[in-house]
Every structure is written in C-alpha cells, then in structure tokens.
Amino acid sequence: MHESWAGYQREEEAKANLYMADKEEKLKSLGKGVVKRNKRRTLGLFIDGTGLDRAARRMNRKIDMPKFIRGVTSGLTPAAARYYTLIPNEDDSRQRSFLDAIRRAGLQVIVKRLPPKGITRQVSVDLEMAADIVAFSLGHSRFSSLGEYQSENHSEPHQTKKTIPMIPRGASLSAIEQSHDVSRDDDAELSTGNSQAEAPNSDDSNVQRVITVVCPSRELAYPISLANELGVDTVTADFGQFNNKDILKSAAKWIDLSDSETIWRDSK
C-alpha cells in the first residue's frame, strides 16, 4: 500500500512537472508580471457602411471614422479593413468626397451601384461581405479588387490599391478591448496588406484570427457562424439590439455601440 501510494505520488509529480514545463514553453514572461501571448492575434474588420450610416442617422449624429476604427479595433492595426457601401447610379460629388474621407481613414472601400431611377431591384453588399469574411477565416488577408472605389483625386496616393492586390486564381465600447482580448505584439507585423506576415499559404498555427463585423445584416449570420466554427474569434458590433436573433447567436461576442461617446464627431 505504501509503495503503491508512493508510486502514485511520483506519477502525479511527474505530470505536474510536465504541465509546468509546457506552460513555461507557451507563455513567455515579461517584467512585472506581464505575460506575452505565444499566439499572435490578427484582425479583420468588415463594416457594412450602409447599415452604419443608417444607425448614425437614426441617432442624429455623425461618426468620426478614425476614432470609430480605433474603438472597434482596440487600437490594433487590422490585417484587412474593408468598408462596403451602396452608391447612386450616377456619380455624386458629395458621395465621392465622403468615400475619399473613408479611404483616408485607412479603409478599403468596396462600392456597389444602385439601379437607375425607375428600376426596382434589390441591391446589397451582403455577398461581398460574406465572401471576404469566409476568405479571411481561411487564412487570406488579400482580396479581389473588383468593386474597389478609387478616388478621382490623383494627388492622393492609392494606398489601399497598392497594398492589397487581387488574389490569384487557385489560391459598450469601454469593454471592447476586453471583448476582443487583443493586445499588441511588437514582434508581429500586422500592417494592412503585409503579404509576408499574412500570406494565405503561411503557417497559421501560431496565429489567432479575429473578425469584427460592424452593423451586419441578418444575411451575414451564416458566414459569421461558419467563421466561428472554423475557430475564428468572431465579434459583431451594432447600435442597440441587433435586427435579428441569428446574428446574436452566430458570433462568439457582440458589442453595443449605442452608449459610446468616443466615436462621434465633436459638435460645434
């Protein structure tokens, strides 16, 4: 009995030693008790611009896009940041000025034209968003340039066009940081369009992908749920209650933006 108990103790001690060795291998301790993650977090930001605009109009306020992006990304530079919106069938100078401002905020703008006046046809950006969400979940951070908005201001550098080429064929806000559980990693290069750090064929075993979808329509419940099943950390953000319960159930986390005071333009 004594020998049996001693053997049990030795076995448990060996297990504990293996556990501690594995823990030390996975976590690199920094000074003053700060722990650095062994896994990098890489973020994809997908914004339904039409839904975001409707929410802002409903609240009778104007969004400060740079502040908004910093809020929903917890300050982390996204590996992919895309803004999808519908535009009039005919060019509008005010619309172009608005889209130029969105691009300057660091977002790649994907546009879809509404049908001409007198033609009734349902148009949405759900298909484009769904495809990009699934692509990012599968390891891609570069997307097709089809539908990408380009400014007519030739003095403005086409930063997004240059850094995100087309994939070849065959290949409450105060709680956001806690919800994302995202921290900066000085060793990780997470700039938009970094093909070396985010190449589709690179080893993703050391990368945890995070997807934040802003103002998603009910049609995006399926691709968000699929991303969640693929092991992606999924977050949906909207103003107040979502318009469909499936959206609430599809993502791992959701954020209510309606009580934030840091994402709006200062009233003059």
N, C-alpha and C positions, 0 to 999 in steps of 0.2 A: 504493500500500500504506500509506503514511504517512497520507494523507488518510482512507483507509478506517478505519484504526485510531483516528485522532483522532475521527472521527465516532462510532465505537463507544464510545469513552470518554465523549464528550459525552452520548450516549444513556443510558449506564449511570449517569452522574452525574445526569441529569435524573430517571431512575427512582428513584435513591436520595433525591433531594430530595423527590419526591412521596411516597415512603414515610415519610420523617421528618415531613413536613407532616401526613400522615394520622394518624401515630402521636401527634403532639402534639395533634391535634384530638380524638382518642378518649380520651386519658389526661390528666387534669389533675394536675399535680404539686403536692404539698403540701410543707411544710417537712421537712427532714431526710430526704429520700429516700422519704417515704411517698407511695404512689400511690393516688389515689382512682378507683374504678371509674366508668366512664361509664354503665354499666348498673346499675340498681337490682336488688336481689335481694328477692323477696317469697316468703314461706314459707307453705306449707300443711302443717299437722300433723294426721295422721289415726291414731288409736290404737284398736286392737281391744282394748277393755277386758277382754273375756273371756279372750283369749289372754294379756294382760299379767298378769291375776290368776292364771291357771294357772301361768305361769312363776314368779311370786313364791312361790306355794305350793310349787312344786317345789324352789325354793331355800330354802324355810323362812325367808323374810324378808319385811318389809313395806316397800313403796315410799313414799318421801317425794315426793308428787306435785309440789309446787313445784320441788324440786331436780331431779326427773326431767325436767320440762319445760325447765328452764334448760339441762340437759345435752344433750338431743336437739335443741334449737333453737340451741345455741351462744349463748344469751342474747338472740337476736333475737326480737322480738315477732311472732308469726305473724299473717298477714292472715286466716287461718282456722285454728281449733284445735278439733277435734271428737273426742269420746270416745264410742265405740259399745259398748253392752253389753246383755246379756240380764238380765231381772229376773223374779222369780217372778210367777206369775199373780195371786196375792193380795198385797196391799200388806204390806210388812215394814218396821217402824220402823228396824231396823238398816241395811237396804238404803238407805232414804231418807237416813239420816244419812251414809252413805258417799257417796251421789251428791251430797248437799249439799256435802261436802268437795271433791269433784271439781270442782263448779261454782265454788267459791271459789278454786280453784287457777287459774281462768281458762279452763276448757274448756267448750265447749258439749256437753252430754250428750244423746246420742241413744239411746233405750231401745226394746227390743222385748220383749214379754212372752212367757214360756214358756207352753205349753199347760197346761190344768188337769191335775191328777193323774189318771192312768188313760188319758190320751190320748197316743198315740205319734205325734209329728210332729216332723220335723227343723226346727229354727229357727236362723237365723244372721243376722248383721248384714252379711254379705258384699255383698248387693245395695246396701244403703245406702252402704257404704264405696266400692264400685266407682263408683256414680253420682257421688258427691261428688269422687272423685279425678279422674274424667274432666271434670267440670264445672270444677274448679279449673284443670286443664290447658288448658281452652279459654278461660280468662280470667275466670272467675267467682270471687268471694270471698264471695258471699252465697248461702244455701241455703234450701231449704224448711224450715219449722218443724215439719213433720209428724214425730211421734215424739220431739220435743224434751221432755226432762224439765224440769218446773217444780217448784220447792220449795214445800212447804206452809207454810214459814216466811215469812209475809207481810211481816215486818220486813226480810227480805233483799231487796235490790234485784235485779230480774230483768235483770241487766246484759246477758246474752247474748241474751235475747229482744229487747231493745231495740236492740242494735247490729247484729244480723244478721237483717234482715227476710226474708220469703219472696220469692223471685224471681218477678216477674210472668210469666204465660204469654207465650210468644213471645220471650221474651228469654234396738375398745375406746374407751371414752368419751373418753379423753385425746386421741384422734385425731379426734374428731367435728368440731371446728372446721375441721381441715384437710380432712376428707372433704367437709363442706358447702361449704367455700371461701366462707363467708358473712362479710361484715363489715357493721358498722353504717353507715348513711348518714344524716347529720344532716339532709339536705335532703329525705329521703323520709319520708312519713307512713305507717307500717306498722302502725298500731293496728288491732285486730280490728274488722271491720265498717266501716272507713272507706270509704264509698261513693264519695267524691270521688277518692281515690287509687286505689281498686281497682274502679271501676265496670266491668261486663262490656264495655261498648262503648268504653272508653277506649283510647288508643293504647298497645299493649303492645310496640311496637318497642324501647322503652328499658327494658323490664322482663324480667329473667330469673326465671322461676318455678322454685321448688324445692319438691318434695314429699317429706316424710318420713312413711313408713308404719311404725308400730310393731306388732310381732307379727302380721304379715299371715298369713292362711290361704292355702293353696295356690290357692284360687279367685280370689285377687286378682292372680295372676301376669299374667293378660291385661290388666286395666286399667292395671297398673303399666307393663307393656311398651308399651302404647299411649301412655301419658303420656311415656315415654322417646322414642318415635318422634315425638311432637309437639314435641320439643325441650325438654321439661321436665327439669331436673336431678333425677333420682329417687334416693332413698335409702331403703333398708329397714333396720330395726333390730330385732334379736331377741336372745334369750339363747342363746348357743351356736349350734350348727348349725341352719339352717332345716329345717323339716319337709318341704320339697320342693325339688328342684333347680331347678324352674322359677322359683321366687321369686328364687333367686340369679342366674339368668340374665336375669330381667326388668328389674331395676333397674341403674342405672349404678354405684351404690356400695352397700355394705352395712356395717352396724356391729354388732359383737358386744358386747352389753351385760353379758355374764356376768362380766367381770373388773372392772367398775366398783365402786368403794367410795363413790361420792359421791351415789348416787341412793336410798340406803336410809335408813329412819328410824334414829336413834341408839338402840341397845339400852340399856335402863335396868336 
